[in-house]
């Protein structure tokens, strides 16, 4: 386990990681980095981080591992800057929801000092900011660590150890495989949720109960964060949307023809599949 870890970005993801690392064994020293002085002060006061700074240079200079917990579109540029500031051999990872485009950009920068290994914890909330951070956010969550042919084995092992130390279940995959999976189980549901919210009349929304609210919870996510996540995985998402659309058309046909047996089969199949992935409440 690295002795000193710097976290760039003290929102939900970065703040939760800081809290979780306080319980890790051995416990590393965590430096928080944010552009906001008040956020740094509050994060230190709340015990989310051991120390904090608004200076990227001072924050990463002595770090053994740097975690970038900022929006997807900022990751590649930050890696390039960190490469100029960090000591040789520093391992850098991120929490971005898409991977192929980030890695393509980073590979074009020819890094000299840092070793980048992408990662993506399948955890989060529609809430934002470190006020929503919680120490158990990553407990039992699947965390993808990206395997590349050129990836340094030590760096990959260190990133995997980081996520295991906070309770994550590490899955090592390629960037391409990750983006295909994330499109199906994370980004498509988000698009379905916003489409459902946007298609229901305001008259009907007045009566929305728990079922509708549970189904569309993710539609409350920060639009500025999600727009880049969706755009950077658009090819996979177009395929998933087309597949999902065919399923809806199939259901519409069943309803039009009033085929009770086929409708029951679809409902039973969905219930059976969904029951396999049921997880206990944290």
Secondary structure, DSSP 8 states (H G I E B T S, - for coil): --SEEEEE--SHHHHHHHHHHTT-SS--EEEEE-S-HHHHHHHHHTTS-SEEES-HHHHHTT-SEEEE-S-HHHHHHHHHHHHHHS-TTEEEEE--S--HHHHHHHHTT--SSEEE--EEES---S--SGGG--TTTTTT-EEEEE--TT--HHHHHHHHHHHHHTT-EEEEE-HHHHHHHHIIIIIHHHHHHHHHHHHS-HHHHTT--HHHHHHTGGGGS-HHHHHHHHHTTHHHHHHHHHHHHHHHHHHHHHHHTT-HHHHHHHHHHHHHHHHHT-----
